[in-house]
Each structure stands twice: as C-alpha cells, then as structure tokens.
Amino acid sequence: MKTQRAPCETAVWHILPAIRSQVAKELVKFGLSQKDISERLGITQPAVSQYVTSKRGTNVALSNDARVLIRSLAQDVAGGGDVDLNVRVCEICTCIKGDDACVSFR
C-alpha cells in the first residue's frame, strides 16, 4: 500500500519554501540585507541565503497570480508595517493549491 502525503505536508515541503524564496528575492530588490530579511520573515539568515541563491525553494513554478500576491507581501514586509505573515502566506498557498493554473511541480 502506497502512503499518500497530506496536502499540508506537500505544502510545507514544496510550496512554503517556494513562497519564502520568492519573497526573499523580492525583499533583496528593496535593498534589505539577508539579516533584515531573516528577522522580518522569522527564518535564519542561512535559509535566506539559500533562498536568494536558488539553492532552496525552486521546485515549484508559480503562476503570475501567485507572483502578484508574493510581490504584494514583499512590499508590505519591506515597508516595515504590521504584517501577519501566517495569514498572507496561507492566502498565497491557498491560491497555489486551489488553482491548477497557479502551480506546476517540476
């Protein structure tokens, strides 16, 4: 019997890193350092380094719709305002999982 992964397990292993990678890359464009990015996203600086150098979070191809949501999140994070990352990342993940046009696995 083949064990099937739960949708959230797939999200944690594939979709979340892809989202973090794209957000980190967008934040670099805003001039934030890897240290600042790590603090704002609540992840380690080495993880940010792997995201921005495409060593991690690259096995999901995101649609334009998902990229628009990611850019909006990055802009809000760069602005330094009060951003609920959990809600926003869930919104992006839902877009990706809920719309076949949003994602394709490589």
N, C-alpha and C positions, 0 to 999 in steps of 0.2 A: 504494500500500500504506500503510495506516494504522499508525503506530508505536504500540505499546501500552506503557504505563508499567509498570515493575516494581512489585510490591506495596510494596516498601520505599521506592520513590520517592514513591508516593502517601502513605505513612505520614509521610515527612519533610516533605512539603509541606502536608499537611492534618491528620493525626492528632496528630503531635507538637506542633504549635502549639496545638491544642485542649486537649491534656493540660496543657501548660505554662500556658495561660491559666487553666484551672480550678484548677490547683494554686496559682498566684499569687493568684487571688481568694480561695481558702481561707486562704492564709497572711496576707493582709491582715486577715481576720476574727480571726486570732490576735494581731493587733496588730503584726506585723512591718512595718518600713519597706520601701520599694522597694529601698533599698540592701541591707538584710539579705536580702531575698528573692533579689536578683540574685546575691549572694555564695553563698547556700546552694544555688541551682539552677545556678550556673555559667553564667549568662547576663548580658547587660548590663542596667543599670538602665533605659535607654530601651526595651528589649524588654519588661521588666516593666511599664513604664508603658503600653505598647500592649496588653499582655495584660489588665491590670486595667481599662482603659477600653474594652475590647471592640473595639479597632481592629485586632486581630490574633487569629487562632485561633478564629474564630466560625463557620466554615463546616461544622462537624460537630456534629450533635445527638447528645449522649451519653445512653445508657440509664442507668437507675438503678443497674444493676450496675457500670457503668464509673465512675459518680459515687461509689459507695461505695469503690471502690479508690482513687480520687483523693483523697477525704477522708481515708482512712487514711494515704496517703502524706504528705499535707499535715500531718497531726497528728504523724507521726513526724519530719518535717523541722522543724516548729515546736519540737518537743521538744529539738532540738539533738543527738540521738543520731547514731550512725554509721549512715547510710542509704546503701545502694547504689542511687543514682538510676537507673543504667543497667538494673539488674535489675528494679526496680519499674516503671519506665516501659515496659520491654519487656512486663512482665506485663499492664499496662493496655492497651497497643497490641494484644497478642495477644487479649485479651478483645474489643476493638473489632473487629479484623479477622476473628476466628474465629466470631463470633456475630452473625448478622443482626439480632438483637434489640438488640445493643449500640450500633449506629450507623446513622445515615442522613445522607447528604450533602444539603445544602440547595441 
